[in-house]
Amino acid sequence: MDNKIDFDYHDLLKSPPAHDELNKLAAIGKGSLKDLINPRSQVFKKMDIDLGAIDEKNLVDLIQANPRILIRPLLTDGKELLLGFKEGDYRDLFQA
């Protein structure tokens, strides 16, 4: 399905989001920075970190050093945030 949607691609692995970008994404998603983390990622599992015990500053540092722990893809229009790829969610968004 080709929806001819204009978009800006940002490679999170090559250029991790800055602190303010991460906070903005979390706010758009109506959650916290911790909601952007994929606890099932192999990188995160190897770290053996208690996500509940880490503060925001250290979490930002962790994300920037290890962007593979982010849920990907992240899709936002500035008003809504989709985390991960769920075909139905994308279809619903693009058909709206």
C-alpha positions in Angstrom: 0.0 0.0 0.0 1.5 3.3 -1.1 0.0 6.2 0.9 2.4 8.8 -0.6 3.1 10.3 2.8 5.8 12.9 3.3 8.1 12.0 6.2 11.5 12.7 7.7 13.6 9.7 8.4 15.9 9.8 11.5 18.3 6.9 12.0 18.1 6.5 15.8 21.0 4.1 15.8 23.4 6.5 14.0 22.2 9.6 15.7 20.4 9.0 19.0 17.9 11.6 20.1 19.0 14.4 22.4 17.6 14.8 25.9 15.0 17.3 24.9 13.9 15.1 21.9 13.5 12.1 24.1 11.4 14.1 26.6 9.3 15.5 23.8 8.7 11.9 22.4 7.7 10.7 25.9 5.3 13.6 26.3 3.7 13.0 22.9 3.3 9.4 23.9 1.7 10.6 27.2 4.2 8.5 29.2 7.7 8.6 30.5 11.2 8.0 29.0 10.9 4.4 30.4 8.0 3.8 28.0 10.4 4.3 25.1 12.6 1.4 26.2 12.2 -2.1 24.8 13.0 -4.4 27.7 12.9 -7.4 25.4 15.8 -6.0 23.3 18.9 -8.2 23.5 21.1 -5.2 24.3 18.8 -4.2 27.2 18.6 -7.8 28.6 22.4 -8.1 28.6 22.7 -4.9 30.7 20.7 -6.5 33.5 19.3 -3.1 34.6 16.3 -2.5 36.8 14.4 0.0 34.7 12.3 1.0 37.8 15.4 2.1 39.7 17.1 4.3 37.1 16.7 8.0 37.2 15.9 10.2 34.1 19.4 11.6 33.6 21.0 8.1 33.7 18.3 6.8 31.5 19.0 9.5 28.8 22.7 8.7 29.1 21.9 5.0 28.7 19.7 5.6 25.6 22.3 7.8 24.0 25.1 5.3 24.5 22.8 2.3 23.6 20.1 3.5 21.2 19.2 -0.1 20.4 17.3 -0.3 23.6 14.7 2.1 22.2 11.5 0.7 20.8 11.7 1.0 17.0 10.3 2.3 14.8 9.1 5.4 16.5 6.6 7.3 14.4 5.2 10.7 15.3 3.4 13.5 13.7 4.1 15.8 16.7 0.7 15.0 18.2 0.6 11.2 18.3 3.3 8.6 18.9 3.4 5.0 17.6 6.0 2.7 19.2 7.1 -0.4 17.4 5.4 -1.7 14.2 1.9 -2.9 14.4 0.5 -3.1 10.9 -3.1 -2.4 12.0 -2.1 0.8 14.0 -0.2 2.1 11.0 -3.1 1.3 8.6 -5.5 3.0 10.9 -3.3 6.1 11.2 -2.8 6.4 7.5 -6.4 5.8 6.6 -7.7 8.4 9.0 
